[in-house]
Each structure stands twice: as C-alpha cells, then as structure tokens.
Amino acid sequence: MPGEVLHLPAGDLNLAHAAVVVPASQAAIEGAFGNPNRLFIGTSKLYVTVIDGGPEVVRTYTLAGKRLADVPTPKVASIIALRRTGNDSFIYTATTYNMPYQLYSYSGSGEAQALPFGLETDVHLDDIEVRRVFATSKDGTKVPMTILMRKGTRLDGTNPTLITGYGGYGVSETPHFMGYMRSWFDHGGIYVVTNIRGGGEYGDAWHLAGNLLDKQNVFDDFAACAQYLINEKYTSPEHLAAQGASNGGLLMGAMITQHPELFRVVLSAVGFYDMLRFELDSNGSFNTTEFGSVKVPSQFQALYAYSPYHHVVIGTKYPAILFTTGDNDHRVDPMNSRKMTAELQAATSSGRPILLLTDPNAGHMGDADIDSQIKQEADNEAFLFAELGMAW
C-alpha cells in the first residue's frame, strides 16, 4: 500500500488506538520511513513528501489531517530534503530534468523563494521541454513517462529517440538533472524516461504489479510506451533506441525477443537474460523474491515464458545491439551477456551488429574508475549515432 500517516498519544504504542491523519492514496508517501527529512511537522501544519508516478510533491495538511494547498515546488521535480527553519517554515532542495539542484525557502504560505545556493554547472538545459504523458498498456493500465526534447522539435516521426526504463525491486525513476544528455539534445535527440510497473512510483502496489508472476506487465508497459512515441510521431521504429541496465537489462532482453520490430538500436548493460539459471549464481537467491524460483512450478512457468535467452528465434531481424558487462560483476554473472550475445549473433538475419563490450576492471552498474565510465558512455553514444545515422 502507498502508506498512511498515523497519530498515537504519547506513550501509547498500540496501533489499534491510532488515528489516521493522512490516508493512503495513489501517491506514495516518501517521508517518515527511511528518510525523515521528507516529512516536517510544524506548529500548525504537517508537510509530507509524496511520489506521484515519478515526480515528487510536498503536500500540506493541518495537524488534524485536513488537506491544504500543496507547497509550491518546481514541476516534475524530485524533492530531496525538508529542513525546519521556523514554526511552519522550512527550506527544501529540489531538482528537475532540466534544472540542477536548487535550495528554496518556504514560509508556510505564498510562493517558495529560491535561495542563492544550488549546483553550479556550465551545462544548461533551459531550452529543453519536459512533457508528462501516459501510455496505455496491454491490460489497460495507464503508464506515465517523461519526454525531454528541445523546444520547437517537429513531431514528424524522424527524431532519433532514446527510451529507458527499469521496472523492478520497487526502484522509482525520479527526476534528476540531465546535463550529461546535452550532446544528445544538440543533435536532435529526444530522451524518454518511463515509470513502468515493477518500480515504486505509485507505492508497493505498483511494484507488486510487476513482480514474480506479474513480471510480464513490466515488458508490456515499456512496449506500450515505445508504441505511444511511434503513434504520436515523436519517432519511428527506424529512429528509436532503447537502453536499460541490470534489471533494466532484463527489460532490454525482453524487448529484443518480444518486440524486435519496435527498435532500431538497443543498449543493454549487465543484464539478466537466462532466467532459468540466474538463481544458481552466487548472488542468485537474493533475486528470487523479485523474479521467482524455478523450484516453484508456477514461477518456473512465468520465468520460462519471458526468459530472453530461451526466446531467441533463428532468422529474426533483430535490432543493432550493444551488450556491456564487467568481468568483476558479482551482482549479475557476466555469463548472461556472453551467452545472449552469442545466441543473437547466430540467430539474427538483419545484418545489423550485435556486439559485446567487456570491461575487465568493472563491476556492476558503474562500479569502475571514472575513465572507464567515460569511455563506456562514449562507446554507447558512438554506437547510437552510427546506427541511427546521426551526423556528429
């Protein structure tokens, strides 16, 4: 459930006596649990940070639980922390996809005031438009995503577009400054962040709807987001690329095998691909709570139904693919990437490259020195530019 805020008299720890101050809603409470700096109790007001599909907002209540107007915060933002400065006043830090971290002061009413403290950067994204839209998944679920592009971009189906997602472990895709995508935008690229099921963007229910026997929902959601971009002329299959890592690498594997026609290029890093053997790895048992176990018949059937390695079909026109892994990855066995690369190379009929990039010094998800990380990002971008026909 998304969670509630309860009130108990001092000294009484019996939850049966608790009064509900903030009831559960679709938006999941981010404060109180794990990060108390996202909840602030003033003299007469209660401020609660909630995540609503990815972006976060600060909601205001009386101490009796009556909802008041939300705190003015930037649109499509992440709220990092609340710090009390007075009876009902506080400062907070926020960031958006096109704005670096910025400190604000809020007095309890009126507008929040930006303070002369924030992340200084030479990279600016003032020309980048942020759109919040919803795709309809296979079962009718509305799936949110954020589209970033230069203002004035023509929607004619020819824009190189990179779509990304994760969809697992209750991990939420929240807004953060995208300065590192400056060159992508400068060359006409569109960037899309999906908030698919399996994450925590709407609380535990959103996670569980993409967990264990329902993992296929994650893949259906991502495919629906990609199809939305095509239908609305943001891009076309010949100009669409997808990127994911780790659990997001599994997502990429599912897209490659379930929807090869949707994508021109796929970047897949440190992913799970053989879902019938992952739990045999040294770290495998940790993942059974998310994916399930082959020892449970119903979970075996679900795993086999989407296991990317087991659904590579000879003669299929697969997209151009760059797999990346690290020899020192103890989180996801590099053998997943090696096997999947070999299987696809033998099966594809598209003539497009299917490559494996292995870093002998890297671990999992960026566990490498900064030079190696920069080189890998450069390789990813070079592969995208070459395969999408983008002039440097």
N, C-alpha and C positions, 0 to 999 in steps of 0.2 A: 504494500500500500504506500501511497505518497507520504504518509505520516501526519501526525497531528501535534499541536502544542497543548499540553495539559497543565492544569494548576492543582497543586495539592497544598493544604495548610502546612505550615512549618512543623516539622517533626512527624508528619504522617506520611509513611511510605507505602500505604495501601492504595494501589491504582484503582481499586473499586470505588474509592472516595474521590477520584479526580474529576474535575470539571473540564470539559473541552473548551479551550479558549480559541484556538484556530483549528477548524475542522479540516479533514482531508479533502483534497480537490485533485483535479488532473495535474496541476503544477505540484512538483515535489519540493518539500522543504529542504533547503540546503543548510540552514542554521541549526544550532543546538547539538546536532550529532556529528562528531568528527571535527567540526570547525566552528567553535562557539563564536568566532569573530564575524560570523554571518547572521547573528541574531543579537539584537540590542534591546534591553528593557530600560525605558526611560522612566521619568516620574509619572507620566500620564499616558504614554504610548508604548506600543510594542512594535518593533520593526523586525520583519522576518524576510530573509533572502530565499527566494524560490527559483527553481529552474522550470521553465515552461517550454518544453520542446527543444531545448538547447540554450537559447539566451536566458539570462537571469534578470530578475527584477526584485526590488525591495518593496514589500507590501507593508502597509501601516494598519494597526489595529488599536482600539482602546484596550486598556488592561482587562476589560470585561469581554473582549472578543469582537466588538463591532468593527467591521472593516471600514477604513477611511481611504482617502485617495493614496495611490502609490507614490513613493518617493520619486521625484524627477531624476531619471538616470538616462544616459545615452541609449538610443535604440539599438537592439540586437547586441547586447553587451554581456560581459562577464563581470560580476561584482566580486572583488577579491576579499575585502575585509571591511568591517564596520568598527570604528573606534569612538567611544563616547568622549564628548567634549563639554557637555553640559546636561541639564535636566532631561531635555528631549532632543538635544542636538548631537551630531556626530560627524565624523569625516569618513569618507569611503573611497576606495580605489576601484576604478573601472577601466576596462579596455574593450575595444570593438575590433572588427576585422580590418577597419581602415583607420583606427586611432590607437596610438600607443597607450601604455598605462598612464592614467591621469588621476590626480587626487582632487576630491571635491569636498566641500563643506556644506552641511545641511543643518538649518536652524530649527527644523521641526515644522516649517511651513514655507510656502513660496517656492522659489526656484533654488536649486543647488548651485553653489558658486565654485567655479574651477579655481584651484589654487595654483600658485606658480611652482608646482612640483610635479614632475612627470618624467617619463622616459624620453631622453633626448636622442634623436636619430636624424641622420641625413636623408633617410628614405621617407618619402611622403606618399600617402595614398588618398589625398583629398579628391582626386579625380575618379576614384573607384566607387561605383554604385553598389549598394548592398540591397538585394531583394530577398524577401522571405516568401516562399511559395510552398504548396503542398501537392504531392503526387498521390494518386490512388493506387494502392497495392492490390494484389490479386484477390484478396478476401474483402476488399472494400475499405480497409484501414487507410486513414489519411496520414501520410508520412511527410514531415516537414524537411525542408532543405534550404540552404542559403546559397544564393547565386551572386558571385562577385565579378564585375566587369567594368571596363572603362565607360564613363558616361557617354551616351551617344552611340554605343555599339549597335549596329544594324542586325536585326534578327532575321537573317536570310538563309540560315541553315549551313553556313560555310565557316563559322567561327571554330577555331581549334579550342576544344573544351576538355578540361581535366576534372573528373568527378572522383571523390574519395569518400570512404566510409569505414566504419569499424564493426559495430553491431555485436558486442559481446561483453560478458563479465560485468554488466551494469555500468560500463565506462561511457561517460557522456562526451559528445563532441560539442564543446562550448566555444564561444567567440574568443579569438586572440589575434593580435596584430599580425597581418600577413605581409610584412615588409619584404620577406625573403622571396615573395612571388612577383616583385616589381618587374623583373625582366620578362616574365610570362605575360603580364598585362601589357607591357610596352610592345610586345609583338602580336597583339590582338587576341591573346588568350582569355578564355573565361574559366573561372575556377568555381567548383561547386562542392559544398560540404553537406553531406546527408546526415540526418538524425534517425537512422533506421532502428527497428526493434532489435533487442539484444543489449542496447545501451540503457542508460538511466535517465534519459531526457524527460520522461514522464513518470519516474519513480520505479519501484520494484515491478509493478505490473508490466511496464514496457520492457524491462529486462526479461522477465519470465516468458513473455510472449515470443521471444526469440531464443529460447533456451531449451536444451535437451530435445524432446520430441517435436518442439516447435521451431527448431533452428532454420527450417526451410523458409519461414517467414522473413528472416533476415535477407536472404537472397532475393526473394520476391520483392521486398521493399526496394532494394537497391536497383533491381532491374526496372521497377516502375519509375524510379527517379530518372534513370537514364532515358527511358522511353518518353517521359514528360519533356525532357530537354529537346528530344528529336521532334516530338509533336508540335512543340511551341516554337520551333525554328531557331532555337539557340544554336543548334549544331545539327549534325547528321552522323550516321554511323562511320562515314569515311573521315570524319574530323573529331571523333570522340575517343578520349583516352580515359582509363580508369587506374586508380592507384590505391593500394592498401598494404598493410604490414601486420605480421603476426596473426592474430585472429582476423584482421583485415586482409591478410594474405590468403587465408582460407576463403574469405569472401571473393577475392580475385579468382581463386581456383574454381569456385562455383560459377562465376560469371563466364570464365573461359569455356567451361564444359557445358553449361546450361544455355548461355546466350552468346555464342561466339559471333553472331551476326550483328550485335549491337555496338561492338567496339573495334576501332582500328588498331589501338595500342593498349597494352596492359603492363603496368609496373607492379610487380608483386614481390614483397620483401619478407624474408624469414617466416614463411607461412606454413601452416598445416595443410597437407594435401592427401596423405594416406590416412584416412580416418579410422581404418580398421586396425592400425598398428601403433597409433600415437601413444596409447597408454602403456606400451611396453618400454617406452623411453624412461630414462632415469627420473625425469620430471613429469612423466605421463599421468600418474594418479592424481596429480593436482588438477588436471583439466577435465576429469570425468564429471565433476559437478556442473560443468558448463556444457559439455558435449554428450555425456553419457558413456556407457561402457559396453563393449562387445559381449560381456558376460551376462547382460540383461537382454533377453530376446527382443523386446520392443525397441530398446535403444540400439541394438545391433541393426535392426531393420532400418531405423531412421538414419544411422550413420552411413550405412551402405548406400542408401537412396541418394545421398548427395556427395559422397566421398569423391573429390575431384579426380584423384588418381585412377579410380575404378570406372570413370565415365569418359575417358579419352577414347574417341572413336576414329579409327583409321579412315583417312580420306576427307576429313572435315577441314574446311578452310578456316583455320584458327588465325586470330589477330597476331600482330607482332608482339612479342612478349620479352620482357627483361626480368628475369628472376635474380634476386640478390640474397646472399646469405653470408654468414661468418663461420669460419672453422671453429671458433670458440663459443658458439651459441649453445648454451646448456639449457635454454628455455624451450626452444623448438629444434629438434635434431636437424642439422643441415642435410641429412639424407633425404628429407622431404623434398627439398628444392632440386637435388640432384636427380632423383627418380622422376619427378614431374617434368623436368626439362627434357630428359632422355625420352620419356614416353611421348611427349608432344612433338619433339623433333622427328620421331619416327612416324608419327601419325598425320601431321599436317599436310595439306595439299595447296595451301595458299601461296607458298613461295616466300612468305614473309619470315624474317629472322626470329628465332626462338633461342635466346641466349641465357647463360648463367654467369653471373658475376660473383665470385667468391673472394672475400677479404680474409686472408689468413690470420689477421690480428684482431678481427672484430668479433663481438659477441652478439647479443640480441638487441634490436631496436636502438641502434645508435651507440652501442657500447664499444666505441673505438675512439682513437685520438682525433682531434679536430681536423687534421689534414686528411685523414681517411674519410671523415664525414663529408668534407667539402668535395673531395674527389668523387664520392658516390653521388652526391647531388648533381655535380657537373655531368657525370655519366648519364644520370636519369634524364636531365634536361636535354642533353645532346641526342639521346635516343628518341625522345619525344619530338624534338624539332626535325630530326631526319625522317622519321616515319610519318609525320603529319605534313611534311612538305613545307615547313615554316622556314623562311629566309632569316638568317641571323644578321 
